[in-house]
Every structure is written in C-alpha cells, then in structure tokens.
Amino acid sequence: MKERIDISFAPEETFDVPLKQKEATVEAVTAQGPDMPLPPTKEELAAAKETRAKQDKNALEKIRTELGISLQPAVPSNLEERQQEMSENTPRPELIRHPDESQSSFLFRSASAVTEAIRAERGGDLTFDAQRITERDLSPKAKEIIAQVTVEARKHATAERQIDNSGTLRSIEQSIGVNIKEATTEGEFERTERGRKLFEIQPDKGSSAKRETYWNTLFFPYNTEDTRALAREMFTNKTIVLLGGGQARLKEEMSTHGITPKEVLNVDPFVSTPEAGADPVVPMSATDERLPETVRERGVEKADEIWAEYSVPAYLKNPAEITSLFQNIAALLAENGSARIWPLEVSNGSEEDIQLRKKALMEAIKRLDASGQYELTKFDAAGRAGILLRKRADESQEK
C-alpha cells in the first residue's frame, strides 16, 4: 500500500516590500551599509510570482503521475442557469390574481409591477412612461409579461371579498386634485380633447392627449394584441355610457378590433351637432335629474360601464351638481357594472370653493359606500388618481 503523500503546499510567499522609487529614499537605504540589497522592483516581483506558480504546477502534476491520478475535466454546473430559468418562469406575486379579487382591481394592481419589470429590463430607466409607449416599442419579454397578466385577469374569482372601503376612502380623500383647465361653453370645450380614442394614441393633439386613451387611463396602461383580446371579451355585448365624451367614435373604433358592444351612448350637453360616425349623443348634463329617464327612453335601461374621462366632476362648479352626478351614476349602473372616473379632480376656484367641492365629492362617495353595495378602488394613471365604483349584486334580493 502506497504511503499517503501530503500534496498541500505552504501558503504562497508574498513580496510585500515597499518600493522606494524616489532617489532620496534609495540613497538613504544604500547609506545604511554597502552590503544591504535594494528592494525588488515590480518586474522582479511579477517574475518571481510567475516562477513560483510554474513550480507549484509542475510539482503537483508530478505527484499526480506518481499516484496514478488522472485529472478529469470539470463538468460545468448549470444550476445557476436552471435557477435563472425558474426565476423567469415563476410569476411575480404582484402578477397573480387573488381568488377574491375583481378583474379591474387586479389590472390596476398589476400595472405598476409590469411597469417596474419593463423599467428593470431597460436598465432601470426612470424616465420610461407607460402611457407614451406603443406596442412596437415593447420587447418580446415585456409583451410576454403583459400576456401573463391577461391570462390571470381572465380567471374567475372563487369568492367575493368582504367589502371594506375604509382604507380606500381615506386614500381617495387624500388624492383629490384640482383641475386648472377652464371651460364652460361648447366653444371652450372644443379646444379640449373631444375625440379621445379607446386604444389609439394621438400624437398630433397636444402633449397630454398623446398618451391618454380610455384604455390606458381607465383599465390598463399597455395596449397590445393580448390586451385588445381581453378588451374584446370585456366589452362585447355590453352597454357603455360616456359622460362628456365629446365627438368620440368608440363604437366605430371597437368594430375595427372585432369588439361588438351592445350600445355606446354619449351624454354631453356641449355637443350640438354630432359628427358623422360619432357615438350617439344625449345632449344633457350628467348632473340632470332627468338623465336616467332620458337614457331609458333611448333604449338603455342600465349601463354595464360608465366612463367619465376628464369630464365630470372635474368641470363642475356647483357642489350640488357633484351630488346629483353620483346619484345618476347609482341609478344608471347595472349590478356587477363599473363606473370609472379619471382624473379624480374638482374644478378650480377660491380655496373655499375648492374645499366645498371636495367635501361634496367625498360625501357623495361615502353615501354609495354606506349602501354596502359598492367596491371602491383608487388607482393611478398618467400621474393622476382615478376611482372605480363597482356595483355588486344585491345579495338580499338574490336570497
């Protein structure tokens, strides 16, 4: 039996000797005695290190040969690759819909996680703006993440979460903004965005309109083939009522994407003559107490979706009108329907007027909450807050 041979080596010697590069220092060292050697140079240190490494390598190979040990090539481990692959294929918690979460709430919640992932993919680009991005500017990886969100959004909730809007109410109250734009006549409103699209960004309509569409402010910030397919399922055979939609042509635009809503009706007192192809107009204020009856006369009993996009309450001056607005929304909205208001703002004015309008807005929302029938969600889009009012089915009537 061969005697075990210790093939370990002593720690490598180091030549940590300070170099004396200045002439005065060298002279001082030499002056200590004629036999004292000068410190090694950098080149000498490097050469000595290389020589020692070769000696160690040759000695180790010689010992292996004597012992009959063959050096097998190292098998590269793909553990890190597998971990990376698992990490990429494992959905982030923010992108998974909760069993008791509504579809709209999930879309709002997942939006920020999607944007964060896209920013990280772009090297932490903090200037990235989801509302300005187009489908062709998204990478395949970004589109894959968005597709994953649409799959989760299609899942049916297995339970309705208990309604508790207390935290949302506080957040809403803290998020109410002020609309600095002024418009009270049809001519003044014509200078605002009056032909907002469902999906299409309009680069020639001013800086804000470049990025604000009904989809990316009221539903989800990204417009892709997968999200349009989801929208097709959400809007087909649904009744949609716009509040202050101007000369919108949503039904016409929807048809180009295979979306066939039951009806799209536009409530706007500042459209005297609708353009050809525009959605049908009910020429009255969204605050008019006769609105629910008038809409019924137009063949619309209830609305599955009510959209107020930069219209009300942002332009309402009278606090009483804000109260009437939400009464009409409650009367028009179908069970399991949603009212979406963006941005969450009141009209400008004196500080006293602003506070009165904010108070009326909060009181109107709290009255809906007190009914126990509404799920409230505050969301953010294009740098401004918005609110979702989802009217749940009346359980007492069902029983």
C-alpha positions in Angstrom: 0.0 0.0 0.0 1.4 3.3 -1.0 2.1 5.8 1.7 -0.2 8.8 1.6 1.6 11.8 0.3 0.7 15.3 1.5 0.3 17.3 -1.7 -0.7 20.5 0.0 1.6 23.5 -0.3 2.7 26.1 2.1 1.0 29.5 1.6 2.4 31.4 -1.3 5.2 33.8 -0.2 4.5 37.4 -0.8 6.9 40.1 -1.5 5.1 42.9 0.2 8.1 45.2 0.3 7.5 48.9 -0.1 9.1 50.2 -3.2 11.5 53.1 -2.8 11.1 55.0 -6.0 12.3 58.4 -5.1 16.0 59.0 -5.4 16.4 60.4 -1.9 14.9 57.2 -0.4 17.1 54.9 -2.4 20.2 56.8 -1.2 19.0 56.6 2.4 18.7 52.8 2.1 22.1 52.4 0.5 23.7 54.6 3.1 22.9 52.0 5.8 25.6 49.7 4.6 27.4 48.6 1.4 26.1 45.0 1.7 22.4 45.8 2.1 20.4 44.8 -1.1 18.0 47.2 -2.8 14.3 46.3 -2.6 12.9 44.3 -5.5 11.3 46.1 -8.4 7.8 45.5 -9.7 9.1 43.5 -12.6 11.2 41.3 -10.3 8.1 40.6 -8.1 6.0 39.6 -11.1 8.7 37.3 -12.4 9.2 35.7 -9.0 5.4 35.1 -8.7 5.2 33.5 -12.1 8.2 31.2 -11.4 6.6 30.0 -8.2 3.3 29.3 -9.9 5.0 27.2 -12.5 7.0 25.3 -9.9 3.8 24.5 -7.9 2.0 23.4 -11.0 4.9 21.1 -12.1 5.2 19.6 -8.6 1.5 18.9 -8.5 1.5 17.2 -11.9 4.5 15.1 -10.9 2.8 13.8 -7.7 -0.4 13.0 -9.6 1.6 11.0 -12.1 3.3 9.0 -9.3 0.0 8.3 -7.7 -1.7 7.4 -10.9 -4.3 10.1 -10.6 -5.8 11.3 -13.8 -7.2 14.8 -13.9 -10.8 14.8 -15.2 -12.1 17.8 -16.9 -14.5 19.8 -14.7 -18.2 19.3 -15.7 -19.8 22.7 -15.9 -22.7 23.1 -13.5 -25.9 24.5 -14.9 -27.5 25.1 -11.5 -27.4 28.9 -11.9 -28.9 28.6 -15.4 -31.7 26.5 -14.0 -32.3 28.9 -11.2 -32.4 31.8 -13.6 -34.8 29.9 -15.8 -37.1 29.1 -12.9 -37.0 32.7 -11.7 -38.1 34.0 -15.2 -40.8 31.4 -15.5 -42.2 31.9 -11.9 -44.8 34.7 -11.9 -44.2 37.6 -9.6 -46.7 37.7 -6.7 -48.0 41.0 -8.0 -48.9 39.4 -11.3 -51.1 36.7 -9.7 -54.8 37.4 -9.2 -56.2 36.8 -5.8 -59.2 34.4 -5.6 -61.4 37.1 -4.2 -60.1 39.9 -6.4 -62.2 41.6 -9.1 -60.8 41.7 -12.6 -60.5 45.5 -12.6 -58.7 45.7 -9.2 -56.2 43.1 -10.4 -55.5 45.0 -13.6 -54.9 48.2 -11.6 -52.7 46.4 -9.1 -50.6 44.5 -11.6 -50.0 47.6 -13.8 -47.3 49.0 -11.5 -45.5 45.7 -11.3 -45.5 45.4 -15.1 -44.0 48.9 -15.4 -41.4 48.1 -12.8 -40.4 45.0 -14.7 -40.1 46.9 -18.0 -38.0 49.6 -16.4 -35.7 47.0 -15.0 -35.3 45.4 -18.4 -34.4 48.8 -19.7 -31.6 49.2 -17.2 -33.6 51.0 -14.5 -34.8 53.7 -16.9 -36.9 56.0 -14.6 -37.9 58.2 -17.5 -39.9 55.3 -19.0 -43.6 56.4 -19.4 -46.1 53.6 -19.8 -48.7 55.9 -21.3 -46.5 57.0 -24.1 -45.2 53.6 -25.1 -46.7 51.9 -28.2 -46.9 48.1 -28.9 -44.0 48.2 -31.4 -41.7 49.7 -28.7 -42.2 46.8 -26.3 -39.7 44.0 -26.2 -40.9 40.3 -26.6 -40.2 39.8 -22.9 -42.4 42.8 -21.9 -45.2 41.5 -24.2 -44.9 38.1 -22.5 -45.3 39.6 -19.1 -48.4 41.6 -20.3 -49.8 38.4 -21.8 -49.4 36.7 -18.4 -51.4 39.5 -16.8 -54.3 38.9 -19.3 -54.3 35.2 -18.5 -54.6 36.0 -14.8 -57.3 38.6 -15.5 -59.5 36.0 -17.2 -59.6 33.8 -14.1 -62.9 33.8 -12.3 -63.0 34.9 -8.7 -63.9 32.0 -6.5 -65.2 34.3 -3.7 -66.2 37.9 -3.2 -64.1 39.6 -0.7 -65.8 41.3 2.2 -66.5 45.0 1.4 -64.3 47.2 3.5 -63.7 50.6 1.8 -62.4 52.4 4.9 -58.8 52.5 3.7 -59.8 53.3 0.2 -61.9 56.2 1.3 -59.0 57.7 3.2 -56.8 57.3 0.2 -59.4 58.9 -2.1 -59.8 61.9 0.2 -56.1 62.5 0.2 -55.8 62.1 -3.6 -58.5 64.6 -4.8 -56.8 67.0 -7.2 -57.8 70.3 -8.7 -58.5 70.8 -12.4 -56.9 74.1 -13.6 -58.5 73.9 -17.0 -61.5 76.2 -17.5 -64.3 75.5 -19.9 -68.0 76.4 -19.6 -69.2 76.7 -23.2 -69.2 74.4 -26.2 -66.6 76.6 -27.9 -64.3 76.3 -24.9 -64.8 72.6 -24.7 -63.9 72.2 -28.4 -60.4 73.3 -27.5 -60.1 70.4 -25.1 -59.7 66.8 -26.2 -63.0 65.9 -27.8 -62.1 62.9 -29.9 -60.4 60.6 -27.4 -59.8 57.1 -28.6 -60.2 53.8 -26.9 -56.8 52.4 -27.8 -55.1 54.7 -30.2 -52.6 57.4 -29.0 -52.9 60.6 -31.0 -49.5 62.3 -31.3 -50.9 65.5 -33.0 -53.4 66.5 -30.4 -51.2 68.1 -27.7 -48.8 66.8 -25.1 -51.4 65.3 -22.7 -53.6 63.7 -25.5 -50.5 62.0 -26.8 -50.8 59.5 -24.0 -54.3 59.5 -22.7 -56.8 56.9 -24.0 -59.8 55.4 -22.4 -58.0 52.1 -22.2 -54.7 53.2 -20.7 -56.3 55.5 -18.1 -59.3 53.5 -17.1 -58.2 49.9 -17.5 -54.5 49.1 -18.1 -51.6 51.2 -19.3 -50.5 48.9 -22.1 -52.1 48.3 -25.5 -51.0 45.1 -27.1 -52.6 42.3 -29.1 -53.3 40.4 -25.8 -54.9 43.3 -24.0 -57.1 44.1 -27.0 -58.2 40.4 -27.0 -59.1 40.9 -23.3 -61.0 44.1 -24.0 -62.9 42.2 -26.7 -64.2 39.8 -24.0 -64.9 42.6 -21.6 -66.9 44.9 -23.9 -68.7 42.6 -26.3 -72.5 42.9 -25.8 -72.0 45.5 -23.0 -73.7 48.8 -22.7 -71.2 51.7 -22.3 -72.2 55.2 -21.3 -69.8 58.1 -21.7 -70.1 61.2 -19.6 -68.8 64.1 -21.5 -67.4 62.1 -24.5 -67.4 64.9 -27.0 -67.2 63.6 -30.6 -65.9 60.2 -29.6 -66.2 57.3 -32.1 -65.6 54.4 -29.7 -68.1 52.0 -31.3 -66.5 52.7 -34.7 -63.0 52.1 -33.3 -64.2 48.9 -31.5 -65.5 47.4 -34.7 -62.0 47.5 -36.2 -60.8 45.2 -33.4 -63.7 42.8 -33.5 -65.4 44.3 -30.4 -69.2 44.5 -30.7 -70.7 46.3 -27.7 -74.5 46.3 -27.3 -74.5 50.1 -27.2 -72.3 53.1 -26.7 -74.1 56.3 -25.6 -72.5 59.7 -25.1 -74.0 62.1 -22.5 -72.7 65.5 -23.4 -74.5 68.9 -23.2 -71.8 70.6 -25.2 -72.3 68.6 -28.5 -75.0 70.4 -30.5 -74.2 68.6 -33.8 -72.5 65.1 -33.6 -70.0 64.4 -36.4 -70.6 61.6 -38.8 -69.6 58.3 -37.3 -69.6 59.7 -33.7 -71.3 57.8 -31.0 -75.0 58.7 -30.4 -75.3 61.8 -28.1 -77.8 62.5 -25.3 -77.4 66.4 -25.2 -77.9 66.9 -21.5 -75.7 67.3 -18.4 -74.7 64.2 -16.4 -76.0 66.0 -13.4 -79.5 66.5 -14.7 -82.0 64.6 -12.6 -83.9 63.6 -15.7 -80.9 61.7 -17.1 -81.9 58.2 -16.0 -85.3 58.5 -17.5 -84.0 60.1 -20.7 -81.5 57.3 -21.2 -84.2 54.7 -20.7 -86.2 56.4 -23.4 -83.2 55.9 -25.7 -83.4 52.2 -25.1 -80.8 51.9 -22.3 -82.1 50.5 -19.1 -78.8 50.1 -17.3 -75.1 50.6 -18.1 -72.5 47.9 -17.7 -69.8 50.5 -17.9 -69.9 54.3 -17.2 -66.7 56.2 -18.2 -66.0 59.8 -17.2 -62.7 60.7 -18.8 -61.5 64.2 -17.9 -65.1 65.5 -17.8 -67.1 65.2 -14.6 -66.7 66.1 -11.8 -63.5 67.9 -12.9 -65.5 70.7 -14.6 -68.5 71.0 -12.2 -68.7 74.3 -10.3 -71.7 73.7 -8.0 -71.2 71.2 -5.2 -74.9 70.3 -5.6 -74.1 69.1 -9.1 -71.5 66.7 -7.8 -74.1 65.2 -5.5 -76.5 64.8 -8.5 -73.8 63.3 -10.6 -73.3 60.4 -8.3 -77.0 59.9 -7.8 -77.3 59.5 -11.5 -74.4 57.1 -11.7 -76.0 54.9 -9.0 -79.3 55.0 -10.9 -77.8 54.1 -14.2 -75.2 51.5 -13.2 -76.2 47.8 -13.6 -75.4 45.2 -11.0 -71.8 44.0 -11.5 -71.2 47.1 -13.6 -68.4 49.6 -13.1 -68.2 53.4 -13.1 -64.7 54.7 -13.9 -63.8 58.3 -13.2 -60.4 59.8 -14.1 -58.9 62.1 -13.1 -60.2 62.4 -9.5 -60.4 66.2 -9.5 -62.7 69.1 -8.8 -62.9 72.4 -10.6 -60.6 75.3 -9.7 -61.6 78.4 -7.8 -61.1 80.0 -4.5 -59.8 77.8 -1.7 -63.2 77.9 -0.1 -64.9 76.8 -3.3 -62.4 74.0 -3.8 -62.9 72.7 -0.3 -66.7 72.8 -0.7 -66.4 70.8 -3.9 -64.1 68.2 -2.4 -66.5 67.9 0.6 -69.4 67.3 -1.7 -67.4 64.7 -3.7 -66.4 62.8 -0.6 -69.9 62.9 0.9 -71.3 61.5 -2.4 -68.8 58.6 -2.5 -69.4 57.9 1.2 -73.2 57.6 0.6 -72.6 55.0 -2.0 -70.3 53.2 0.4 -72.9 53.2 3.1 -75.2 51.2 0.9 -72.8 48.3 1.2 -73.2 47.6 -2.5 -70.1 49.2 -3.9 -66.5 48.1 -4.1 -64.3 51.2 -4.3 -60.8 51.2 -5.8 -58.4 54.2 -6.1 -56.0 53.8 -9.0 -53.3 55.9 -10.6 -52.9 56.6 -14.4 -50.7 59.1 -16.2 -49.7 60.7 -13.0 -53.2 61.3 -11.7 -55.6 59.5 -9.4 -58.8 57.9 -10.5 -61.6 55.9 -8.9 -63.5 52.8 -9.7 -67.0 52.2 -8.4 -68.1 48.5 -8.9 -71.7 47.8 -8.1 -72.1 44.4 -6.7 -75.2 42.3 -6.9 -77.8 42.8 -4.1 -77.4 39.6 -2.1 -80.6 40.2 -0.1 -82.6 40.2 -3.4 -80.8 37.1 -4.6 -81.8 35.2 -1.5 
